[in-house]
């Protein structure tokens, strides 16, 4: 991914697609982007991170820029981008709104190190071999008793509300409105307990996972990007809401906020 600076804002885009997709190249080269940057900065009285292309590009940009606390505006140059807004809607707009969205912080602790990464969409924890995962899951929340679950699964997903429209929905579980302060833990191919279903958890609850018996290597993926692979070692995985949010920009009075898109995915009409 390539980053350039225009005025006080950061522009992120796919350098390969710049060379192969004429719409993206023309948008940047014909100075149309400069006019848009000036309009958005004037509207919000702040710098902005402009992300051009599709959802994977914006997820990578969030990882690299969220600590700057600068609003992110995604502009769609592909067929469909759930996290992005169509350029036509942005060009018609003169005012923009800022919406905060939660991030998941995933921390991996081994005997030798402790590393962390954030995710906007989801954390995937899956078996990296043909054997199932054998895990203990501990749910912790201040002033409440801890809850423990032992399980054998192939794979599970920990999703933010914005991405319950992804694998969580494909596996048959509900889409969660963004206004609900919750994350969703969804199993894939549960072996034990076999009748386990998706769980909706409060965002202030920590999820602590330990690989007991080390029956299988574990692969951990944050927002479609490989994060960690175990190799027959004991690890502890801690999932919790990050202290930092990501700010998204949307055209005012548009139907492009994630909250609206979540309902549109379920065949509602925004009136």
TORDOTOR-671354 format. One record per residue (C-alpha): residue number from 1; residue in three letters; chain; x, y, z. Coordinates in Angstrom, 1 decimal, decimal comma. Each point is the difference from the previous one (the first is absolute). Layout:
N
roba nr: NUM; rest: ALA; kette: A; c1: X; c2: Y; c3: Z $
...
//
This chain:
271
roba nr: 1; rest: UNK; kette: A; c1: 0,0; c2: 0,0; c3: 0,0 $
roba nr: 2; rest: UNK; kette: A; c1: 1,3; c2: 3,5; c3: -0,9 $
roba nr: 3; rest: UNK; kette: A; c1: -0,5; c2: 3,1; c3: 2,1 $
roba nr: 4; rest: UNK; kette: A; c1: 0,2; c2: 3,6; c3: -1,2 $
roba nr: 5; rest: UNK; kette: A; c1: -0,7; c2: 3,3; c3: 1,7 $
roba nr: 6; rest: UNK; kette: A; c1: -2,3; c2: 2,7; c3: -1,3 $
roba nr: 7; rest: UNK; kette: A; c1: -0,4; c2: 3,1; c3: 2,2 $
roba nr: 8; rest: UNK; kette: A; c1: -0,2; c2: -1,4; c3: 3,6 $
roba nr: 9; rest: UNK; kette: A; c1: -1,6; c2: -3,3; c3: -1,1 $
roba nr: 10; rest: UNK; kette: A; c1: 1,3; c2: -3,4; c3: -0,8 $
roba nr: 11; rest: UNK; kette: A; c1: -1,0; c2: -1,9; c3: -3,1 $
roba nr: 12; rest: UNK; kette: A; c1: 0,2; c2: -3,8; c3: 0,0 $
roba nr: 13; rest: UNK; kette: A; c1: -0,5; c2: -2,1; c3: -3,1 $
roba nr: 14; rest: UNK; kette: A; c1: 1,0; c2: -3,2; c3: -1,7 $
roba nr: 15; rest: UNK; kette: A; c1: 3,1; c2: 0,7; c3: -2,1 $
roba nr: 16; rest: UNK; kette: A; c1: -0,5; c2: -3,0; c3: -2,2 $
roba nr: 17; rest: UNK; kette: A; c1: -3,6; c2: 1,0; c3: -0,8 $
roba nr: 18; rest: UNK; kette: A; c1: 1,2; c2: 3,5; c3: -0,7 $
roba nr: 19; rest: UNK; kette: A; c1: 2,0; c2: -1,4; c3: -2,9 $
roba nr: 20; rest: UNK; kette: A; c1: -2,8; c2: -2,3; c3: -1,3 $
roba nr: 21; rest: UNK; kette: A; c1: -3,3; c2: 1,8; c3: 0,8 $
roba nr: 22; rest: UNK; kette: A; c1: -0,5; c2: 3,2; c3: -2,0 $
roba nr: 23; rest: UNK; kette: A; c1: -2,8; c2: 1,5; c3: 2,1 $
roba nr: 24; rest: UNK; kette: A; c1: 2,3; c2: 0,0; c3: 3,1 $
roba nr: 25; rest: UNK; kette: A; c1: 3,0; c2: 1,3; c3: -1,9 $
roba nr: 26; rest: UNK; kette: A; c1: -2,1; c2: 2,8; c3: -1,6 $
roba nr: 27; rest: UNK; kette: A; c1: -1,6; c2: 1,0; c3: 3,3 $
roba nr: 28; rest: UNK; kette: A; c1: 3,5; c2: 0,6; c3: 1,5 $
roba nr: 29; rest: UNK; kette: A; c1: 1,8; c2: 1,4; c3: -3,0 $
roba nr: 30; rest: UNK; kette: A; c1: -2,7; c2: 2,4; c3: -1,2 $
roba nr: 31; rest: UNK; kette: A; c1: 0,0; c2: 2,0; c3: 3,2 $
roba nr: 32; rest: UNK; kette: A; c1: -3,6; c2: -1,0; c3: 0,9 $
roba nr: 33; rest: UNK; kette: A; c1: 1,4; c2: -1,4; c3: 3,2 $
roba nr: 34; rest: UNK; kette: A; c1: 1,5; c2: 3,3; c3: 1,0 $
roba nr: 35; rest: UNK; kette: A; c1: -3,4; c2: 1,8; c3: -0,2 $
roba nr: 36; rest: UNK; kette: A; c1: -1,6; c2: -2,7; c3: 2,0 $
roba nr: 37; rest: UNK; kette: A; c1: 2,6; c2: 0,2; c3: 2,7 $
roba nr: 38; rest: UNK; kette: A; c1: -0,5; c2: 3,7; c3: 0,3 $
roba nr: 39; rest: UNK; kette: A; c1: -3,8; c2: -0,4; c3: 0,2 $
roba nr: 40; rest: UNK; kette: A; c1: 0,2; c2: -2,7; c3: 2,7 $
roba nr: 41; rest: UNK; kette: A; c1: 2,6; c2: 1,8; c3: 2,1 $
roba nr: 42; rest: UNK; kette: A; c1: -2,1; c2: 3,2; c3: -0,1 $
roba nr: 43; rest: UNK; kette: A; c1: -3,2; c2: -1,9; c3: 1,0 $
roba nr: 44; rest: UNK; kette: A; c1: 1,5; c2: -1,8; c3: 3,1 $
roba nr: 45; rest: UNK; kette: A; c1: 2,8; c2: 2,6; c3: 0,8 $
roba nr: 46; rest: UNK; kette: A; c1: 2,5; c2: -2,9; c3: 0,2 $
roba nr: 47; rest: UNK; kette: A; c1: 2,3; c2: -2,1; c3: -1,9 $
roba nr: 48; rest: UNK; kette: A; c1: -1,3; c2: -3,4; c3: -1,3 $
roba nr: 49; rest: UNK; kette: A; c1: 1,2; c2: -3,4; c3: -1,2 $
roba nr: 50; rest: UNK; kette: A; c1: -1,4; c2: -0,6; c3: -3,5 $
roba nr: 51; rest: UNK; kette: A; c1: 0,0; c2: -3,7; c3: -1,0 $
roba nr: 52; rest: UNK; kette: A; c1: -0,5; c2: -0,8; c3: -3,7 $
roba nr: 53; rest: UNK; kette: A; c1: -0,9; c2: -3,4; c3: -1,3 $
roba nr: 54; rest: UNK; kette: A; c1: -2,0; c2: -2,6; c3: 2,1 $
roba nr: 55; rest: UNK; kette: A; c1: -0,5; c2: -1,5; c3: 3,5 $
roba nr: 56; rest: UNK; kette: A; c1: 3,4; c2: -1,8; c3: 0,3 $
roba nr: 57; rest: UNK; kette: A; c1: 1,8; c2: 3,3; c3: -0,7 $
roba nr: 58; rest: UNK; kette: A; c1: -1,9; c2: 1,8; c3: 2,7 $
roba nr: 59; rest: UNK; kette: A; c1: 0,6; c2: -2,7; c3: 2,5 $
roba nr: 60; rest: UNK; kette: A; c1: 3,8; c2: 0,2; c3: -0,6 $
roba nr: 61; rest: UNK; kette: A; c1: -0,2; c2: 3,8; c3: 0,2 $
roba nr: 62; rest: UNK; kette: A; c1: -1,8; c2: -0,1; c3: 3,3 $
roba nr: 63; rest: UNK; kette: A; c1: 2,8; c2: -2,2; c3: 1,5 $
roba nr: 64; rest: UNK; kette: A; c1: 2,6; c2: 2,5; c3: -1,1 $
roba nr: 65; rest: UNK; kette: A; c1: -1,7; c2: 3,3; c3: 0,9 $
roba nr: 66; rest: UNK; kette: A; c1: -2,6; c2: -0,6; c3: 2,8 $
roba nr: 67; rest: UNK; kette: A; c1: 2,5; c2: 1,3; c3: 2,7 $
roba nr: 68; rest: UNK; kette: A; c1: 0,1; c2: 3,4; c3: -1,8 $
roba nr: 69; rest: UNK; kette: A; c1: -3,8; c2: 0,4; c3: 0,9 $
roba nr: 70; rest: UNK; kette: A; c1: -0,7; c2: 1,5; c3: -3,4 $
roba nr: 71; rest: UNK; kette: A; c1: -3,4; c2: -0,7; c3: -1,6 $
roba nr: 72; rest: UNK; kette: A; c1: -0,1; c2: -2,6; c3: -2,8 $
roba nr: 73; rest: UNK; kette: A; c1: -1,9; c2: 0,5; c3: -3,3 $
roba nr: 74; rest: UNK; kette: A; c1: -0,2; c2: -3,0; c3: -2,2 $
roba nr: 75; rest: UNK; kette: A; c1: -0,7; c2: 0,6; c3: -3,7 $
roba nr: 76; rest: UNK; kette: A; c1: -1,2; c2: -3,1; c3: -2,0 $
roba nr: 77; rest: UNK; kette: A; c1: 1,7; c2: -0,7; c3: -3,3 $
roba nr: 78; rest: UNK; kette: A; c1: -1,0; c2: -3,7; c3: -0,2 $
roba nr: 79; rest: UNK; kette: A; c1: -3,4; c2: -1,8; c3: -0,5 $
roba nr: 80; rest: UNK; kette: A; c1: -1,0; c2: 0,1; c3: 3,7 $
roba nr: 81; rest: UNK; kette: A; c1: 1,6; c2: 1,3; c3: 3,1 $
roba nr: 82; rest: UNK; kette: A; c1: -1,9; c2: -0,4; c3: 3,3 $
roba nr: 83; rest: UNK; kette: A; c1: 2,4; c2: 2,4; c3: 1,8 $
roba nr: 84; rest: UNK; kette: A; c1: 0,2; c2: 2,6; c3: -2,8 $
roba nr: 85; rest: UNK; kette: A; c1: -2,2; c2: 2,6; c3: -1,6 $
roba nr: 86; rest: UNK; kette: A; c1: -0,6; c2: 0,4; c3: -3,7 $
roba nr: 87; rest: UNK; kette: A; c1: 1,8; c2: 3,0; c3: -1,6 $
roba nr: 88; rest: UNK; kette: A; c1: -3,3; c2: 1,3; c3: -1,4 $
roba nr: 89; rest: UNK; kette: A; c1: -1,5; c2: 0,4; c3: 3,5 $
roba nr: 90; rest: UNK; kette: A; c1: 3,1; c2: 1,8; c3: 1,2 $
roba nr: 91; rest: UNK; kette: A; c1: 0,2; c2: 2,4; c3: -2,9 $
roba nr: 92; rest: UNK; kette: A; c1: -3,7; c2: 1,1; c3: 0,7 $
roba nr: 93; rest: UNK; kette: A; c1: 0,7; c2: 0,5; c3: 3,7 $
roba nr: 94; rest: UNK; kette: A; c1: 1,1; c2: 3,3; c3: 1,6 $
roba nr: 95; rest: UNK; kette: A; c1: -0,1; c2: -1,1; c3: 3,6 $
roba nr: 96; rest: UNK; kette: A; c1: 1,3; c2: -3,2; c3: 1,7 $
roba nr: 97; rest: UNK; kette: A; c1: -0,7; c2: -1,7; c3: 3,3 $
roba nr: 98; rest: UNK; kette: A; c1: 2,5; c2: -1,9; c3: 2,2 $
roba nr: 99; rest: UNK; kette: A; c1: -0,9; c2: -3,3; c3: 1,6 $
roba nr: 100; rest: UNK; kette: A; c1: 2,1; c2: -1,9; c3: 2,5 $
roba nr: 101; rest: UNK; kette: A; c1: 0,3; c2: -3,8; c3: -0,4 $
roba nr: 102; rest: UNK; kette: A; c1: 1,5; c2: -2,5; c3: 2,5 $
roba nr: 103; rest: UNK; kette: A; c1: 3,2; c2: -2,0; c3: -0,6 $
roba nr: 104; rest: UNK; kette: A; c1: 0,9; c2: -3,4; c3: 1,4 $
roba nr: 105; rest: UNK; kette: A; c1: 3,4; c2: -0,4; c3: 1,6 $
roba nr: 106; rest: UNK; kette: A; c1: 1,5; c2: -3,5; c3: -0,3 $
roba nr: 107; rest: UNK; kette: A; c1: 3,0; c2: -0,8; c3: 2,2 $
roba nr: 108; rest: UNK; kette: A; c1: 2,0; c2: -3,2; c3: -0,3 $
roba nr: 109; rest: UNK; kette: A; c1: 2,1; c2: -1,0; c3: 3,0 $
roba nr: 110; rest: UNK; kette: A; c1: 2,6; c2: -2,8; c3: -0,1 $
roba nr: 111; rest: UNK; kette: A; c1: 2,9; c2: -1,0; c3: 2,3 $
roba nr: 112; rest: UNK; kette: A; c1: 2,3; c2: 2,3; c3: -2,0 $
roba nr: 113; rest: UNK; kette: A; c1: -2,1; c2: 2,9; c3: -1,2 $
roba nr: 114; rest: UNK; kette: A; c1: -3,2; c2: 2,0; c3: 0,0 $
roba nr: 115; rest: UNK; kette: A; c1: -1,2; c2: 1,7; c3: -3,2 $
roba nr: 116; rest: UNK; kette: A; c1: -3,2; c2: 1,9; c3: -0,9 $
roba nr: 117; rest: UNK; kette: A; c1: -2,0; c2: 1,0; c3: -3,0 $
roba nr: 118; rest: UNK; kette: A; c1: -3,3; c2: 1,8; c3: -0,6 $
roba nr: 119; rest: UNK; kette: A; c1: -2,9; c2: -1,1; c3: -2,2 $
roba nr: 120; rest: UNK; kette: A; c1: -2,9; c2: 2,0; c3: -1,3 $
roba nr: 121; rest: UNK; kette: A; c1: -1,9; c2: -2,9; c3: -1,5 $
roba nr: 122; rest: UNK; kette: A; c1: 0,8; c2: -3,3; c3: 1,7 $
roba nr: 123; rest: UNK; kette: A; c1: 2,5; c2: -2,3; c3: 1,6 $
roba nr: 124; rest: UNK; kette: A; c1: 0,1; c2: -3,5; c3: -1,5 $
roba nr: 125; rest: UNK; kette: A; c1: 1,5; c2: -2,8; c3: 2,1 $
roba nr: 126; rest: UNK; kette: A; c1: 0,2; c2: -3,3; c3: -1,8 $
roba nr: 127; rest: UNK; kette: A; c1: 1,8; c2: -3,3; c3: 0,0 $
roba nr: 128; rest: UNK; kette: A; c1: 3,1; c2: 0,0; c3: -2,3 $
roba nr: 129; rest: UNK; kette: A; c1: 0,0; c2: -3,7; c3: -0,5 $
roba nr: 130; rest: UNK; kette: A; c1: -2,7; c2: -2,7; c3: -0,5 $
roba nr: 131; rest: UNK; kette: A; c1: -0,4; c2: -0,4; c3: 3,8 $
roba nr: 132; rest: UNK; kette: A; c1: -2,7; c2: 2,0; c3: 1,9 $
roba nr: 133; rest: UNK; kette: A; c1: 0,8; c2: 2,8; c3: 2,5 $
roba nr: 134; rest: UNK; kette: A; c1: -0,2; c2: -1,0; c3: 3,6 $
roba nr: 135; rest: UNK; kette: A; c1: -0,5; c2: 3,2; c3: 2,0 $
roba nr: 136; rest: UNK; kette: A; c1: -1,1; c2: 1,5; c3: 3,3 $
roba nr: 137; rest: UNK; kette: A; c1: -1,8; c2: 3,3; c3: -0,3 $
roba nr: 138; rest: UNK; kette: A; c1: -0,3; c2: 2,3; c3: 3,0 $
roba nr: 139; rest: UNK; kette: A; c1: -2,4; c2: 2,9; c3: 0,0 $
roba nr: 140; rest: UNK; kette: A; c1: 0,9; c2: 2,8; c3: 2,5 $
roba nr: 141; rest: UNK; kette: A; c1: -1,8; c2: 3,1; c3: 1,0 $
roba nr: 142; rest: UNK; kette: A; c1: 0,5; c2: 2,4; c3: 2,9 $
roba nr: 143; rest: UNK; kette: A; c1: -2,3; c2: -0,6; c3: 3,0 $
roba nr: 144; rest: UNK; kette: A; c1: -1,3; c2: -3,3; c3: -1,5 $
roba nr: 145; rest: UNK; kette: A; c1: 0,9; c2: -3,6; c3: 0,4 $
roba nr: 146; rest: UNK; kette: A; c1: 2,3; c2: -1,5; c3: -2,7 $
roba nr: 147; rest: UNK; kette: A; c1: -1,6; c2: -2,4; c3: -2,5 $
roba nr: 148; rest: UNK; kette: A; c1: 1,9; c2: -2,9; c3: -1,5 $
roba nr: 149; rest: UNK; kette: A; c1: -0,6; c2: -2,2; c3: -3,1 $
roba nr: 150; rest: UNK; kette: A; c1: 2,0; c2: -3,0; c3: -1,2 $
roba nr: 151; rest: UNK; kette: A; c1: -0,4; c2: -0,7; c3: -3,7 $
roba nr: 152; rest: UNK; kette: A; c1: 1,2; c2: -2,0; c3: -3,0 $
roba nr: 153; rest: UNK; kette: A; c1: -0,6; c2: 2,0; c3: -3,3 $
roba nr: 154; rest: UNK; kette: A; c1: 1,6; c2: 0,4; c3: -3,4 $
roba nr: 155; rest: UNK; kette: A; c1: -0,3; c2: 3,7; c3: 0,0 $
roba nr: 156; rest: UNK; kette: A; c1: -1,7; c2: 3,0; c3: 1,6 $
roba nr: 157; rest: UNK; kette: A; c1: -0,4; c2: 3,7; c3: -0,7 $
roba nr: 158; rest: UNK; kette: A; c1: -0,1; c2: 3,0; c3: 2,3 $
roba nr: 159; rest: UNK; kette: A; c1: -1,8; c2: 2,8; c3: -1,9 $
roba nr: 160; rest: UNK; kette: A; c1: -0,8; c2: 3,7; c3: 0,5 $
roba nr: 161; rest: UNK; kette: A; c1: -3,6; c2: 1,0; c3: -0,8 $
roba nr: 162; rest: UNK; kette: A; c1: 1,2; c2: 1,4; c3: -3,4 $
roba nr: 163; rest: UNK; kette: A; c1: 1,2; c2: -3,4; c3: -1,1 $
roba nr: 164; rest: UNK; kette: A; c1: -2,7; c2: -2,2; c3: 1,3 $
roba nr: 165; rest: UNK; kette: A; c1: -1,1; c2: 0,3; c3: -3,7 $
roba nr: 166; rest: UNK; kette: A; c1: 3,0; c2: -2,1; c3: -1,0 $
roba nr: 167; rest: UNK; kette: A; c1: 0,7; c2: -3,6; c3: 1,0 $
roba nr: 168; rest: UNK; kette: A; c1: -2,3; c2: 0,3; c3: 3,0 $
roba nr: 169; rest: UNK; kette: A; c1: -3,0; c2: 0,6; c3: -2,2 $
roba nr: 170; rest: UNK; kette: A; c1: 1,1; c2: -2,6; c3: -2,6 $
roba nr: 171; rest: UNK; kette: A; c1: 0,1; c2: -2,6; c3: 2,8 $
roba nr: 172; rest: UNK; kette: A; c1: -3,7; c2: 0,8; c3: 0,8 $
roba nr: 173; rest: UNK; kette: A; c1: 0,4; c2: 2,4; c3: 3,0 $
roba nr: 174; rest: UNK; kette: A; c1: -1,5; c2: 3,4; c3: 0,5 $
roba nr: 175; rest: UNK; kette: A; c1: 1,3; c2: 3,4; c3: -1,2 $
roba nr: 176; rest: UNK; kette: A; c1: 0,5; c2: 2,3; c3: 3,0 $
roba nr: 177; rest: UNK; kette: A; c1: -0,8; c2: 3,8; c3: -0,3 $
roba nr: 178; rest: UNK; kette: A; c1: 2,9; c2: 2,2; c3: 0,6 $
roba nr: 179; rest: UNK; kette: A; c1: -1,9; c2: 1,8; c3: 2,7 $
roba nr: 180; rest: UNK; kette: A; c1: 0,2; c2: -3,1; c3: 2,1 $
roba nr: 181; rest: UNK; kette: A; c1: 3,2; c2: 0,0; c3: 2,2 $
roba nr: 182; rest: UNK; kette: A; c1: 0,8; c2: -3,7; c3: -0,7 $
roba nr: 183; rest: UNK; kette: A; c1: 2,4; c2: -2,4; c3: -1,7 $
roba nr: 184; rest: UNK; kette: A; c1: -1,1; c2: -3,4; c3: -1,4 $
roba nr: 185; rest: UNK; kette: A; c1: 1,8; c2: -3,3; c3: 0,5 $
roba nr: 186; rest: UNK; kette: A; c1: -1,0; c2: -2,4; c3: -2,8 $
roba nr: 187; rest: UNK; kette: A; c1: 1,1; c2: -3,7; c3: -0,3 $
roba nr: 188; rest: UNK; kette: A; c1: 0,7; c2: -1,8; c3: -3,3 $
roba nr: 189; rest: UNK; kette: A; c1: -0,4; c2: -3,8; c3: 0,0 $
roba nr: 190; rest: UNK; kette: A; c1: -0,3; c2: -0,4; c3: 3,8 $
roba nr: 191; rest: UNK; kette: A; c1: 0,8; c2: -3,6; c3: 1,1 $
roba nr: 192; rest: UNK; kette: A; c1: -0,6; c2: 0,5; c3: 3,8 $
roba nr: 193; rest: UNK; kette: A; c1: -2,3; c2: 1,4; c3: 1,2 $
roba nr: 194; rest: UNK; kette: A; c1: -1,7; c2: -1,0; c3: -3,3 $
roba nr: 195; rest: UNK; kette: A; c1: -3,1; c2: 2,1; c3: 0,5 $
roba nr: 196; rest: UNK; kette: A; c1: 2,0; c2: 3,2; c3: 0,8 $
roba nr: 197; rest: UNK; kette: A; c1: -1,4; c2: 3,1; c3: -1,6 $
roba nr: 198; rest: UNK; kette: A; c1: 1,3; c2: 3,6; c3: -0,6 $
roba nr: 199; rest: UNK; kette: A; c1: 0,4; c2: 2,1; c3: 3,2 $
roba nr: 200; rest: UNK; kette: A; c1: -0,5; c2: 3,8; c3: 0,3 $
roba nr: 201; rest: UNK; kette: A; c1: 2,4; c2: 1,4; c3: 2,6 $
roba nr: 202; rest: UNK; kette: A; c1: 0,2; c2: 3,5; c3: 1,5 $
roba nr: 203; rest: UNK; kette: A; c1: 2,9; c2: 2,0; c3: -1,3 $
roba nr: 204; rest: UNK; kette: A; c1: 1,4; c2: 0,5; c3: 3,5 $
roba nr: 205; rest: UNK; kette: A; c1: 0,5; c2: -3,7; c3: 0,5 $
roba nr: 206; rest: UNK; kette: A; c1: 3,4; c2: -1,6; c3: -0,6 $
roba nr: 207; rest: UNK; kette: A; c1: 0,3; c2: -3,3; c3: -1,8 $
roba nr: 208; rest: UNK; kette: A; c1: 3,0; c2: -2,1; c3: 1,1 $
roba nr: 209; rest: UNK; kette: A; c1: 0,9; c2: -3,1; c3: -2,0 $
roba nr: 210; rest: UNK; kette: A; c1: 2,5; c2: -2,7; c3: 0,8 $
roba nr: 211; rest: UNK; kette: A; c1: 1,0; c2: -2,9; c3: -2,2 $
roba nr: 212; rest: UNK; kette: A; c1: -0,2; c2: -3,0; c3: 2,3 $
roba nr: 213; rest: UNK; kette: A; c1: 1,7; c2: -3,3; c3: -1,0 $
roba nr: 214; rest: UNK; kette: A; c1: 1,5; c2: 1,7; c3: -3,1 $
roba nr: 215; rest: UNK; kette: A; c1: -1,8; c2: -2,4; c3: -2,3 $
roba nr: 216; rest: UNK; kette: A; c1: 0,3; c2: 2,3; c3: -3,0 $
roba nr: 217; rest: UNK; kette: A; c1: 2,0; c2: 3,0; c3: -1,1 $
roba nr: 218; rest: UNK; kette: A; c1: -2,1; c2: 3,2; c3: 0,0 $
roba nr: 219; rest: UNK; kette: A; c1: -0,1; c2: 2,7; c3: -2,7 $
roba nr: 220; rest: UNK; kette: A; c1: -1,2; c2: 3,4; c3: 1,1 $
roba nr: 221; rest: UNK; kette: A; c1: -1,2; c2: 2,5; c3: -2,7 $
roba nr: 222; rest: UNK; kette: A; c1: -0,9; c2: 3,6; c3: 0,6 $
roba nr: 223; rest: UNK; kette: A; c1: -2,1; c2: 1,6; c3: -2,7 $
roba nr: 224; rest: UNK; kette: A; c1: 1,1; c2: -2,4; c3: -2,8 $
roba nr: 225; rest: UNK; kette: A; c1: 3,7; c2: 0,3; c3: 0,9 $
roba nr: 226; rest: UNK; kette: A; c1: 2,0; c2: -2,8; c3: 1,7 $
roba nr: 227; rest: UNK; kette: A; c1: 1,1; c2: 1,1; c3: 3,4 $
roba nr: 228; rest: UNK; kette: A; c1: 1,4; c2: -3,1; c3: 1,9 $
roba nr: 229; rest: UNK; kette: A; c1: 0,5; c2: -3,7; c3: -0,5 $
roba nr: 230; rest: UNK; kette: A; c1: 0,8; c2: -2,3; c3: 3,0 $
roba nr: 231; rest: UNK; kette: A; c1: 2,4; c2: -2,9; c3: -0,4 $
roba nr: 232; rest: UNK; kette: A; c1: -0,8; c2: -2,4; c3: 2,8 $
roba nr: 233; rest: UNK; kette: A; c1: 0,2; c2: 2,5; c3: 2,8 $
roba nr: 234; rest: UNK; kette: A; c1: -2,2; c2: 1,3; c3: 2,8 $
roba nr: 235; rest: UNK; kette: A; c1: -1,6; c2: 3,4; c3: -0,7 $
roba nr: 236; rest: UNK; kette: A; c1: -2,5; c2: 2,3; c3: 1,5 $
roba nr: 237; rest: UNK; kette: A; c1: -2,2; c2: 2,1; c3: -2,3 $
roba nr: 238; rest: UNK; kette: A; c1: -1,7; c2: 3,1; c3: 1,5 $
roba nr: 239; rest: UNK; kette: A; c1: -2,8; c2: 1,7; c3: -1,9 $
roba nr: 240; rest: UNK; kette: A; c1: -1,4; c2: 3,3; c3: 1,2 $
roba nr: 241; rest: UNK; kette: A; c1: -1,3; c2: 3,3; c3: -1,1 $
roba nr: 242; rest: UNK; kette: A; c1: 2,9; c2: 2,4; c3: -0,9 $
roba nr: 243; rest: UNK; kette: A; c1: 0,2; c2: 3,2; c3: 2,0 $
roba nr: 244; rest: UNK; kette: A; c1: 0,3; c2: 1,8; c3: -3,4 $
roba nr: 245; rest: UNK; kette: A; c1: -2,8; c2: 0,3; c3: -2,6 $
roba nr: 246; rest: UNK; kette: A; c1: 0,1; c2: 0,7; c3: -3,7 $
roba nr: 247; rest: UNK; kette: A; c1: -1,9; c2: 3,0; c3: -1,4 $
roba nr: 248; rest: UNK; kette: A; c1: -1,8; c2: -0,4; c3: -3,3 $
roba nr: 249; rest: UNK; kette: A; c1: -1,2; c2: 2,8; c3: -2,2 $
roba nr: 250; rest: UNK; kette: A; c1: -3,3; c2: -0,3; c3: -1,9 $
roba nr: 251; rest: UNK; kette: A; c1: -1,9; c2: 2,5; c3: -2,2 $
roba nr: 252; rest: UNK; kette: A; c1: -2,7; c2: 1,7; c3: 2,1 $
roba nr: 253; rest: UNK; kette: A; c1: -3,6; c2: -1,3; c3: -0,5 $
roba nr: 254; rest: UNK; kette: A; c1: 1,3; c2: -2,9; c3: -2,1 $
roba nr: 255; rest: UNK; kette: A; c1: -0,9; c2: -3,6; c3: 0,2 $
roba nr: 256; rest: UNK; kette: A; c1: 3,6; c2: -1,1; c3: 0,2 $
roba nr: 257; rest: UNK; kette: A; c1: 0,6; c2: -0,2; c3: 3,8 $
roba nr: 258; rest: UNK; kette: A; c1: 0,8; c2: -3,5; c3: 1,2 $
roba nr: 259; rest: UNK; kette: A; c1: -3,1; c2: 0,1; c3: 2,2 $
roba nr: 260; rest: UNK; kette: A; c1: -2,2; c2: 0,5; c3: -3,1 $
roba nr: 261; rest: UNK; kette: A; c1: 1,9; c2: -2,5; c3: -2,1 $
roba nr: 262; rest: UNK; kette: A; c1: -0,5; c2: -2,7; c3: 2,7 $
roba nr: 263; rest: UNK; kette: A; c1: -3,7; c2: 0,4; c3: -0,3 $
roba nr: 264; rest: UNK; kette: A; c1: 0,2; c2: 0,2; c3: -3,8 $
roba nr: 265; rest: UNK; kette: A; c1: 1,8; c2: -3,4; c3: 0,0 $
roba nr: 266; rest: UNK; kette: A; c1: -3,1; c2: -1,4; c3: 1,7 $
roba nr: 267; rest: UNK; kette: A; c1: -2,4; c2: 1,3; c3: -2,8 $
roba nr: 268; rest: UNK; kette: A; c1: -1,2; c2: 3,1; c3: 2,0 $
roba nr: 269; rest: UNK; kette: A; c1: -0,7; c2: 3,2; c3: -1,9 $
roba nr: 270; rest: UNK; kette: A; c1: 1,3; c2: 3,2; c3: 1,4 $
roba nr: 271; rest: UNK; kette: A; c1: -2,8; c2: 2,6; c3: -0,1 $
//
